[in-house]
Amino acid sequence: MYLMILLLGVFLWIDAHWIKRLVPNLRQALNNKMGEGPARGVIAMMILASLAMMIVGYRGSEFTPVYTPFSWAGHLNNLLMVVAVICMGAGSSKGRMQTWMRHPMLTGVVIWTVAHLLVNGDVASIILFGGLGVWALISMFLINRAEGRWERPAAGPIIGDIRLLVISTVVFAVIAGIHIWLGHNPFLGSYA
């Protein structure tokens, strides 16, 4: 039952994010009927519901192993997570890093996916992390197809990058703290 909730949560996340790109007439009809603000609220509620379903589904699922992660993968996971958090923040930063790639937030999700699949080899992890990783990769493709050639934004001041690194450090510490609180210390280095 929990795996089904997890799977539905992943699909709801994907639907909420792709409705504008794959079914623009439906999104426009929603805007016309409700107004743009309330329509965005409906999409936001879908995203919040999907997050709740993914958390409940993942936390409640039984551990069903598919593969055994490498015993050293924890250290690589931590390094990749630092990079993922920086990439996710770079999309909103005003420094130079925002000019390095077209899809920093989605790239961060892909790196997050790889990092977590290195240390989690069970069915629920493959559904959650793999599903969101596939969503991010296909989202990049859909955006590139719809928007065409990317115009690299002008680089901002270096202080924007310093701010990004400081905020990313704090966010990583909070994420690590939550994992420790939940009983999954990411700094042990071994997940075997």
Buried (B, 14 or more C-beta within 10 A) or exposed (E): EBBEBBBBBBBBBBBBBBBBBEEEEEBEEBBEEEEEEEBBEEBEEBBEBBEEBBBBBBEEBEEEEEEEBBEEBBBBBBEBBBBBBBBBBBBEBBBBBBBEBBBBBBBBBBBBBBBBBBBBBBBBBBBBBBBBBBBBBBBBEBBEEEEEEEEEEEBBEEEBBEBBBEBBEEBBEEBBEEBEEEEEEBEEBEBE
